Amino acid sequence: MPILVRIPTPLRAITKGAAEVQAKGDTVDTLVEDLERQCPGLKERLMDESGELRRFINIYVNEEDIRFLQGKKTALKEGDQVSIVPAIAGGR
């Protein structure tokens, strides 16, 4: 079941410049595993050593933040769109 994953600019070096990648998974967790298989090194940018989503990374499924759903256990289905969005800090 292909899922469209939008990759932010800072991570595109890992995806050979691709802004979008097709991946498979029935949850966000298994999707990240498939992304890692396709693009080695991506998982360590998204997850910490304990396997939890890094604080400065936001993942959205169909524009819903997974932190307000079931986190990395959020279910996915064919046709879903996943966006990886790094947090941006700054300002005054």
Jmol script that loads the backbone (N, CA, C; Angstrom):
load data "model"
ATOM      1  N   MET A   1       0.836  -1.175   0.000  1.00  0.00           N
ATOM      2  CA  MET A   1       0.000   0.000   0.000  1.00  0.00           C
ATOM      3  C   MET A   1       0.880   1.237   0.000  1.00  0.00           C
ATOM      4  N   PRO A   2       0.994   1.927  -1.125  1.00  0.00           N
ATOM      5  CA  PRO A   2       1.876   3.085  -1.201  1.00  0.00           C
ATOM      6  C   PRO A   2       1.306   4.299  -0.472  1.00  0.00           C
ATOM      7  N   ILE A   3       2.182   4.953   0.262  1.00  0.00           N
ATOM      8  CA  ILE A   3       1.854   6.177   0.981  1.00  0.00           C
ATOM      9  C   ILE A   3       2.806   7.251   0.459  1.00  0.00           C
ATOM     10  N   LEU A   4       2.283   8.417   0.144  1.00  0.00           N
ATOM     11  CA  LEU A   4       3.110   9.527  -0.299  1.00  0.00           C
ATOM     12  C   LEU A   4       3.686  10.215   0.938  1.00  0.00           C
ATOM     13  N   VAL A   5       5.015  10.326   0.987  1.00  0.00           N
ATOM     14  CA  VAL A   5       5.699  10.964   2.117  1.00  0.00           C
ATOM     15  C   VAL A   5       6.412  12.203   1.590  1.00  0.00           C
ATOM     16  N   ARG A   6       6.079  13.352   2.172  1.00  0.00           N
ATOM     17  CA  ARG A   6       6.734  14.607   1.800  1.00  0.00           C
ATOM     18  C   ARG A   6       7.964  14.792   2.684  1.00  0.00           C
ATOM     19  N   ILE A   7       9.086  15.044   2.040  1.00  0.00           N
ATOM     20  CA  ILE A   7      10.377  15.150   2.720  1.00  0.00           C
ATOM     21  C   ILE A   7      10.794  16.620   2.784  1.00  0.00           C
ATOM     22  N   PRO A   8      11.146  17.123   3.980  1.00  0.00           N
ATOM     23  CA  PRO A   8      11.576  18.525   4.068  1.00  0.00           C
ATOM     24  C   PRO A   8      12.973  18.719   3.469  1.00  0.00           C
ATOM     25  N   THR A   9      13.260  19.914   3.067  1.00  0.00           N
ATOM     26  CA  THR A   9      14.537  20.239   2.421  1.00  0.00           C
ATOM     27  C   THR A   9      15.755  19.748   3.202  1.00  0.00           C
ATOM     28  N   PRO A  10      15.819  19.927   4.530  1.00  0.00           N
ATOM     29  CA  PRO A  10      17.032  19.481   5.238  1.00  0.00           C
ATOM     30  C   PRO A  10      17.296  17.972   5.171  1.00  0.00           C
ATOM     31  N   LEU A  11      16.288  17.176   4.873  1.00  0.00           N
ATOM     32  CA  LEU A  11      16.461  15.714   4.818  1.00  0.00           C
ATOM     33  C   LEU A  11      16.592  15.185   3.387  1.00  0.00           C
ATOM     34  N   ARG A  12      16.514  16.046   2.415  1.00  0.00           N
ATOM     35  CA  ARG A  12      16.530  15.586   1.018  1.00  0.00           C
ATOM     36  C   ARG A  12      17.876  15.041   0.570  1.00  0.00           C
ATOM     37  N   ALA A  13      18.943  15.367   1.267  1.00  0.00           N
ATOM     38  CA  ALA A  13      20.242  14.774   0.926  1.00  0.00           C
ATOM     39  C   ALA A  13      20.186  13.262   1.119  1.00  0.00           C
ATOM     40  N   ILE A  14      19.405  12.820   2.099  1.00  0.00           N
ATOM     41  CA  ILE A  14      19.268  11.384   2.376  1.00  0.00           C
ATOM     42  C   ILE A  14      18.387  10.710   1.323  1.00  0.00           C
ATOM     43  N   THR A  15      17.450  11.459   0.731  1.00  0.00           N
ATOM     44  CA  THR A  15      16.541  10.890  -0.272  1.00  0.00           C
ATOM     45  C   THR A  15      17.008  11.205  -1.697  1.00  0.00           C
ATOM     46  N   LYS A  16      18.303  11.511  -1.843  1.00  0.00           N
ATOM     47  CA  LYS A  16      18.894  11.832  -3.150  1.00  0.00           C
ATOM     48  C   LYS A  16      18.174  13.005  -3.818  1.00  0.00           C
ATOM     49  N   GLY A  17      17.743  13.970  -2.993  1.00  0.00           N
ATOM     50  CA  GLY A  17      17.113  15.172  -3.511  1.00  0.00           C
ATOM     51  C   GLY A  17      15.615  15.088  -3.699  1.00  0.00           C
ATOM     52  N   ALA A  18      15.025  13.919  -3.478  1.00  0.00           N
ATOM     53  CA  ALA A  18      13.586  13.758  -3.698  1.00  0.00           C
ATOM     54  C   ALA A  18      12.772  14.502  -2.639  1.00  0.00           C
ATOM     55  N   ALA A  19      11.793  15.282  -3.097  1.00  0.00           N
ATOM     56  CA  ALA A  19      10.893  16.008  -2.195  1.00  0.00           C
ATOM     57  C   ALA A  19       9.747  15.113  -1.723  1.00  0.00           C
ATOM     58  N   GLU A  20       9.478  14.063  -2.490  1.00  0.00           N
ATOM     59  CA  GLU A  20       8.424  13.104  -2.142  1.00  0.00           C
ATOM     60  C   GLU A  20       8.931  11.693  -2.385  1.00  0.00           C
ATOM     61  N   VAL A  21       8.532  10.794  -1.501  1.00  0.00           N
ATOM     62  CA  VAL A  21       8.940   9.395  -1.591  1.00  0.00           C
ATOM     63  C   VAL A  21       7.698   8.539  -1.377  1.00  0.00           C
ATOM     64  N   GLN A  22       7.597   7.449  -2.110  1.00  0.00           N
ATOM     65  CA  GLN A  22       6.538   6.470  -1.879  1.00  0.00           C
ATOM     66  C   GLN A  22       7.066   5.433  -0.896  1.00  0.00           C
ATOM     67  N   ALA A  23       6.291   5.135   0.134  1.00  0.00           N
ATOM     68  CA  ALA A  23       6.700   4.134   1.112  1.00  0.00           C
ATOM     69  C   ALA A  23       5.498   3.302   1.510  1.00  0.00           C
ATOM     70  N   LYS A  24       5.768   2.201   2.212  1.00  0.00           N
ATOM     71  CA  LYS A  24       4.703   1.300   2.633  1.00  0.00           C
ATOM     72  C   LYS A  24       4.722   1.158   4.145  1.00  0.00           C
ATOM     73  N   GLY A  25       3.542   0.948   4.721  1.00  0.00           N
ATOM     74  CA  GLY A  25       3.433   0.714   6.154  1.00  0.00           C
ATOM     75  C   GLY A  25       1.989   0.817   6.582  1.00  0.00           C
ATOM     76  N   ASP A  26       1.628   0.023   7.578  1.00  0.00           N
ATOM     77  CA  ASP A  26       0.255   0.113   8.089  1.00  0.00           C
ATOM     78  C   ASP A  26       0.168   1.020   9.308  1.00  0.00           C
ATOM     79  N   THR A  27       1.334   1.454   9.826  1.00  0.00           N
ATOM     80  CA  THR A  27       1.418   2.456  10.888  1.00  0.00           C
ATOM     81  C   THR A  27       2.572   3.391  10.557  1.00  0.00           C
ATOM     82  N   VAL A  28       2.631   4.518  11.243  1.00  0.00           N
ATOM     83  CA  VAL A  28       3.751   5.446  11.045  1.00  0.00           C
ATOM     84  C   VAL A  28       5.064   4.740  11.363  1.00  0.00           C
ATOM     85  N   ASP A  29       5.072   3.927  12.404  1.00  0.00           N
ATOM     86  CA  ASP A  29       6.279   3.199  12.804  1.00  0.00           C
ATOM     87  C   ASP A  29       6.796   2.307  11.678  1.00  0.00           C
ATOM     88  N   THR A  30       5.919   1.520  11.058  1.00  0.00           N
ATOM     89  CA  THR A  30       6.360   0.636   9.975  1.00  0.00           C
ATOM     90  C   THR A  30       6.693   1.428   8.714  1.00  0.00           C
ATOM     91  N   LEU A  31       6.054   2.569   8.528  1.00  0.00           N
ATOM     92  CA  LEU A  31       6.391   3.448   7.411  1.00  0.00           C
ATOM     93  C   LEU A  31       7.821   3.963   7.568  1.00  0.00           C
ATOM     94  N   VAL A  32       8.183   4.374   8.778  1.00  0.00           N
ATOM     95  CA  VAL A  32       9.552   4.847   9.037  1.00  0.00           C
ATOM     96  C   VAL A  32      10.559   3.728   8.759  1.00  0.00           C
ATOM     97  N   GLU A  33      10.216   2.497   9.107  1.00  0.00           N
ATOM     98  CA  GLU A  33      11.107   1.362   8.826  1.00  0.00           C
ATOM     99  C   GLU A  33      11.304   1.196   7.320  1.00  0.00           C
ATOM    100  N   ASP A  34      10.228   1.353   6.536  1.00  0.00           N
ATOM    101  CA  ASP A  34      10.350   1.239   5.086  1.00  0.00           C
ATOM    102  C   ASP A  34      11.162   2.414   4.520  1.00  0.00           C
ATOM    103  N   LEU A  35      10.952   3.598   5.065  1.00  0.00           N
ATOM    104  CA  LEU A  35      11.756   4.742   4.635  1.00  0.00           C
ATOM    105  C   LEU A  35      13.233   4.498   4.918  1.00  0.00           C
ATOM    106  N   GLU A  36      13.541   3.917   6.074  1.00  0.00           N
ATOM    107  CA  GLU A  36      14.930   3.621   6.426  1.00  0.00           C
ATOM    108  C   GLU A  36      15.527   2.599   5.459  1.00  0.00           C
ATOM    109  N   ARG A  37      14.726   1.613   5.059  1.00  0.00           N
ATOM    110  CA  ARG A  37      15.193   0.604   4.103  1.00  0.00           C
ATOM    111  C   ARG A  37      15.539   1.264   2.767  1.00  0.00           C
ATOM    112  N   GLN A  38      14.707   2.210   2.338  1.00  0.00           N
ATOM    113  CA  GLN A  38      14.934   2.899   1.069  1.00  0.00           C
ATOM    114  C   GLN A  38      16.019   3.974   1.158  1.00  0.00           C
ATOM    115  N   CYS A  39      16.068   4.650   2.289  1.00  0.00           N
ATOM    116  CA  CYS A  39      16.955   5.805   2.471  1.00  0.00           C
ATOM    117  C   CYS A  39      17.700   5.656   3.795  1.00  0.00           C
ATOM    118  N   PRO A  40      18.736   4.821   3.832  1.00  0.00           N
ATOM    119  CA  PRO A  40      19.462   4.591   5.090  1.00  0.00           C
ATOM    120  C   PRO A  40      19.931   5.901   5.729  1.00  0.00           C
ATOM    121  N   GLY A  41      19.695   6.002   7.032  1.00  0.00           N
ATOM    122  CA  GLY A  41      20.080   7.191   7.785  1.00  0.00           C
ATOM    123  C   GLY A  41      18.918   8.099   8.113  1.00  0.00           C
ATOM    124  N   LEU A  42      17.783   7.884   7.460  1.00  0.00           N
ATOM    125  CA  LEU A  42      16.618   8.750   7.700  1.00  0.00           C
ATOM    126  C   LEU A  42      16.009   8.509   9.082  1.00  0.00           C
ATOM    127  N   LYS A  43      15.949   7.256   9.493  1.00  0.00           N
ATOM    128  CA  LYS A  43      15.310   6.941  10.771  1.00  0.00           C
ATOM    129  C   LYS A  43      16.006   7.638  11.934  1.00  0.00           C
ATOM    130  N   GLU A  44      17.323   7.658  11.924  1.00  0.00           N
ATOM    131  CA  GLU A  44      18.041   8.284  13.043  1.00  0.00           C
ATOM    132  C   GLU A  44      17.803   9.785  13.093  1.00  0.00           C
ATOM    133  N   ARG A  45      17.415  10.383  11.987  1.00  0.00           N
ATOM    134  CA  ARG A  45      17.063  11.800  11.968  1.00  0.00           C
ATOM    135  C   ARG A  45      15.667  12.041  12.522  1.00  0.00           C
ATOM    136  N   LEU A  46      14.800  11.010  12.444  1.00  0.00           N
ATOM    137  CA  LEU A  46      13.416  11.152  12.899  1.00  0.00           C
ATOM    138  C   LEU A  46      13.189  10.648  14.315  1.00  0.00           C
ATOM    139  N   MET A  47      13.887   9.582  14.692  1.00  0.00           N
ATOM    140  CA  MET A  47      13.671   8.924  15.981  1.00  0.00           C
ATOM    141  C   MET A  47      14.920   9.023  16.851  1.00  0.00           C
ATOM    142  N   ASP A  48      14.702   9.085  18.174  1.00  0.00           N
ATOM    143  CA  ASP A  48      15.851   9.105  19.080  1.00  0.00           C
ATOM    144  C   ASP A  48      16.305   7.680  19.376  1.00  0.00           C
ATOM    145  N   GLU A  49      17.285   7.546  20.269  1.00  0.00           N
ATOM    146  CA  GLU A  49      17.862   6.235  20.583  1.00  0.00           C
ATOM    147  C   GLU A  49      16.849   5.270  21.189  1.00  0.00           C
ATOM    148  N   SER A  50      15.818   5.809  21.851  1.00  0.00           N
ATOM    149  CA  SER A  50      14.798   4.950  22.465  1.00  0.00           C
ATOM    150  C   SER A  50      13.658   4.615  21.500  1.00  0.00           C
ATOM    151  N   GLY A  51      13.753   5.113  20.252  1.00  0.00           N
ATOM    152  CA  GLY A  51      12.735   4.815  19.254  1.00  0.00           C
ATOM    153  C   GLY A  51      11.553   5.769  19.256  1.00  0.00           C
ATOM    154  N   GLU A  52      11.649   6.848  20.034  1.00  0.00           N
ATOM    155  CA  GLU A  52      10.576   7.844  20.070  1.00  0.00           C
ATOM    156  C   GLU A  52      10.866   8.956  19.071  1.00  0.00           C
ATOM    157  N   LEU A  53       9.815   9.577  18.598  1.00  0.00           N
ATOM    158  CA  LEU A  53       9.939  10.689  17.663  1.00  0.00           C
ATOM    159  C   LEU A  53      10.723  11.823  18.323  1.00  0.00           C
ATOM    160  N   ARG A  54      11.707  12.341  17.609  1.00  0.00           N
ATOM    161  CA  ARG A  54      12.503  13.449  18.151  1.00  0.00           C
ATOM    162  C   ARG A  54      11.600  14.662  18.389  1.00  0.00           C
ATOM    163  N   ARG A  55      11.907  15.427  19.435  1.00  0.00           N
ATOM    164  CA  ARG A  55      11.073  16.568  19.828  1.00  0.00           C
ATOM    165  C   ARG A  55      10.935  17.605  18.727  1.00  0.00           C
ATOM    166  N   PHE A  56      11.973  17.779  17.924  1.00  0.00           N
ATOM    167  CA  PHE A  56      11.958  18.827  16.907  1.00  0.00           C
ATOM    168  C   PHE A  56      11.439  18.346  15.553  1.00  0.00           C
ATOM    169  N   ILE A  57      10.908  17.128  15.505  1.00  0.00           N
ATOM    170  CA  ILE A  57      10.330  16.592  14.271  1.00  0.00           C
ATOM    171  C   ILE A  57       8.831  16.426  14.470  1.00  0.00           C
ATOM    172  N   ASN A  58       8.063  16.918  13.530  1.00  0.00           N
ATOM    173  CA  ASN A  58       6.609  16.726  13.542  1.00  0.00           C
ATOM    174  C   ASN A  58       6.247  15.878  12.331  1.00  0.00           C
ATOM    175  N   ILE A  59       5.359  14.926  12.537  1.00  0.00           N
ATOM    176  CA  ILE A  59       4.871  14.106  11.430  1.00  0.00           C
ATOM    177  C   ILE A  59       3.354  14.269  11.373  1.00  0.00           C
ATOM    178  N   TYR A  60       2.882  14.559  10.176  1.00  0.00           N
ATOM    179  CA  TYR A  60       1.453  14.755   9.953  1.00  0.00           C
ATOM    180  C   TYR A  60       0.941  13.680   9.015  1.00  0.00           C
ATOM    181  N   VAL A  61      -0.216  13.123   9.330  1.00  0.00           N
ATOM    182  CA  VAL A  61      -0.919  12.195   8.450  1.00  0.00           C
ATOM    183  C   VAL A  61      -2.174  12.919   7.991  1.00  0.00           C
ATOM    184  N   ASN A  62      -2.260  13.192   6.701  1.00  0.00           N
ATOM    185  CA  ASN A  62      -3.398  13.927   6.153  1.00  0.00           C
ATOM    186  C   ASN A  62      -3.654  15.208   6.943  1.00  0.00           C
ATOM    187  N   GLU A  63      -2.577  15.939   7.228  1.00  0.00           N
ATOM    188  CA  GLU A  63      -2.597  17.234   7.901  1.00  0.00           C
ATOM    189  C   GLU A  63      -2.961  17.169   9.389  1.00  0.00           C
ATOM    190  N   GLU A  64      -2.967  15.967   9.981  1.00  0.00           N
ATOM    191  CA  GLU A  64      -3.209  15.795  11.420  1.00  0.00           C
ATOM    192  C   GLU A  64      -1.899  15.408  12.095  1.00  0.00           C
ATOM    193  N   ASP A  65      -1.506  16.149  13.124  1.00  0.00           N
ATOM    194  CA  ASP A  65      -0.281  15.862  13.873  1.00  0.00           C
ATOM    195  C   ASP A  65      -0.436  14.518  14.586  1.00  0.00           C
ATOM    196  N   ILE A  66       0.512  13.596  14.365  1.00  0.00           N
ATOM    197  CA  ILE A  66       0.386  12.260  14.974  1.00  0.00           C
ATOM    198  C   ILE A  66       0.463  12.319  16.491  1.00  0.00           C
ATOM    199  N   ARG A  67       1.003  13.395  17.039  1.00  0.00           N
ATOM    200  CA  ARG A  67       1.058  13.518  18.507  1.00  0.00           C
ATOM    201  C   ARG A  67      -0.348  13.626  19.098  1.00  0.00           C
ATOM    202  N   PHE A  68      -1.311  14.066  18.286  1.00  0.00           N
ATOM    203  CA  PHE A  68      -2.698  14.179  18.742  1.00  0.00           C
ATOM    204  C   PHE A  68      -3.534  12.994  18.264  1.00  0.00           C
ATOM    205  N   LEU A  69      -2.894  12.044  17.608  1.00  0.00           N
ATOM    206  CA  LEU A  69      -3.551  10.807  17.176  1.00  0.00           C
ATOM    207  C   LEU A  69      -2.993   9.688  18.055  1.00  0.00           C
ATOM    208  N   GLN A  70      -2.409   8.662  17.455  1.00  0.00           N
ATOM    209  CA  GLN A  70      -1.825   7.566  18.236  1.00  0.00           C
ATOM    210  C   GLN A  70      -0.304   7.532  18.139  1.00  0.00           C
ATOM    211  N   GLY A  71       0.290   8.692  17.900  1.00  0.00           N
ATOM    212  CA  GLY A  71       1.743   8.745  17.801  1.00  0.00           C
ATOM    213  C   GLY A  71       2.254   7.860  16.682  1.00  0.00           C
ATOM    214  N   LYS A  72       3.359   7.173  16.931  1.00  0.00           N
ATOM    215  CA  LYS A  72       3.946   6.335  15.880  1.00  0.00           C
ATOM    216  C   LYS A  72       3.108   5.093  15.582  1.00  0.00           C
ATOM    217  N   LYS A  73       2.106   4.826  16.387  1.00  0.00           N
ATOM    218  CA  LYS A  73       1.177   3.712  16.133  1.00  0.00           C
ATOM    219  C   LYS A  73      -0.032   4.149  15.303  1.00  0.00           C
ATOM    220  N   THR A  74      -0.050   5.405  14.856  1.00  0.00           N
ATOM    221  CA  THR A  74      -1.138   5.918  14.028  1.00  0.00           C
ATOM    222  C   THR A  74      -1.281   5.052  12.776  1.00  0.00           C
ATOM    223  N   ALA A  75      -2.490   4.586  12.528  1.00  0.00           N
ATOM    224  CA  ALA A  75      -2.765   3.704  11.389  1.00  0.00           C
ATOM    225  C   ALA A  75      -2.714   4.488  10.071  1.00  0.00           C
ATOM    226  N   LEU A  76      -2.239   3.807   9.037  1.00  0.00           N
ATOM    227  CA  LEU A  76      -2.153   4.374   7.695  1.00  0.00           C
ATOM    228  C   LEU A  76      -2.917   3.482   6.729  1.00  0.00           C
ATOM    229  N   LYS A  77      -3.395   4.103   5.657  1.00  0.00           N
ATOM    230  CA  LYS A  77      -4.058   3.340   4.598  1.00  0.00           C
ATOM    231  C   LYS A  77      -3.619   3.889   3.245  1.00  0.00           C
ATOM    232  N   GLU A  78      -3.823   3.102   2.231  1.00  0.00           N
ATOM    233  CA  GLU A  78      -3.445   3.513   0.886  1.00  0.00           C
ATOM    234  C   GLU A  78      -4.058   4.868   0.558  1.00  0.00           C
ATOM    235  N   GLY A  79      -3.258   5.727  -0.024  1.00  0.00           N
ATOM    236  CA  GLY A  79      -3.723   7.046  -0.404  1.00  0.00           C
ATOM    237  C   GLY A  79      -3.468   8.119   0.639  1.00  0.00           C
ATOM    238  N   ASP A  80      -3.071   7.722   1.857  1.00  0.00           N
ATOM    239  CA  ASP A  80      -2.740   8.714   2.873  1.00  0.00           C
ATOM    240  C   ASP A  80      -1.520   9.512   2.439  1.00  0.00           C
ATOM    241  N   GLN A  81      -1.416  10.722   2.966  1.00  0.00           N
ATOM    242  CA  GLN A  81      -0.246  11.557   2.725  1.00  0.00           C
ATOM    243  C   GLN A  81       0.395  11.874   4.059  1.00  0.00           C
ATOM    244  N   VAL A  82       1.686  11.659   4.131  1.00  0.00           N
ATOM    245  CA  VAL A  82       2.454  11.901   5.350  1.00  0.00           C
ATOM    246  C   VAL A  82       3.450  13.019   5.071  1.00  0.00           C
ATOM    247  N   SER A  83       3.502  13.982   5.974  1.00  0.00           N
ATOM    248  CA  SER A  83       4.456  15.077   5.857  1.00  0.00           C
ATOM    249  C   SER A  83       5.377  15.068   7.063  1.00  0.00           C
ATOM    250  N   ILE A  84       6.671  15.157   6.799  1.00  0.00           N
ATOM    251  CA  ILE A  84       7.682  15.271   7.857  1.00  0.00           C
ATOM    252  C   ILE A  84       8.052  16.744   7.908  1.00  0.00           C
ATOM    253  N   VAL A  85       7.860  17.348   9.083  1.00  0.00           N
ATOM    254  CA  VAL A  85       8.092  18.790   9.221  1.00  0.00           C
ATOM    255  C   VAL A  85       9.014  19.039  10.423  1.00  0.00           C
ATOM    256  N   PRO A  86      10.220  19.549  10.156  1.00  0.00           N
ATOM    257  CA  PRO A  86      11.084  19.900  11.279  1.00  0.00           C
ATOM    258  C   PRO A  86      10.572  21.164  11.951  1.00  0.00           C
ATOM    259  N   ALA A  87      10.665  21.218  13.275  1.00  0.00           N
ATOM    260  CA  ALA A  87      10.265  22.405  14.015  1.00  0.00           C
ATOM    261  C   ALA A  87      11.212  23.553  13.670  1.00  0.00           C
ATOM    262  N   ILE A  88      10.687  24.746  13.658  1.00  0.00           N
ATOM    263  CA  ILE A  88      11.486  25.923  13.362  1.00  0.00           C
ATOM    264  C   ILE A  88      11.433  26.827  14.593  1.00  0.00           C
ATOM    265  N   ALA A  89      12.610  27.214  15.060  1.00  0.00           N
ATOM    266  CA  ALA A  89      12.688  28.093  16.216  1.00  0.00           C
ATOM    267  C   ALA A  89      13.345  29.396  15.801  1.00  0.00           C
ATOM    268  N   GLY A  90      13.114  30.401  16.592  1.00  0.00           N
ATOM    269  CA  GLY A  90      13.765  31.674  16.310  1.00  0.00           C
ATOM    270  C   GLY A  90      12.830  32.824  16.606  1.00  0.00           C
ATOM    271  N   GLY A  91      13.243  33.964  16.193  1.00  0.00           N
ATOM    272  CA  GLY A  91      12.439  35.162  16.436  1.00  0.00           C
ATOM    273  C   GLY A  91      12.883  35.870  17.695  1.00  0.00           C
ATOM    274  N   ARG A  92      12.085  36.785  18.130  1.00  0.00           N
ATOM    275  CA  ARG A  92      12.441  37.572  19.320  1.00  0.00           C
ATOM    276  C   ARG A  92      11.484  37.325  20.434  1.00  0.00           C
TER     277      ARG A  92
END
end "model"
wireframe off; spacefill off
backbone 0.3
color backbone group
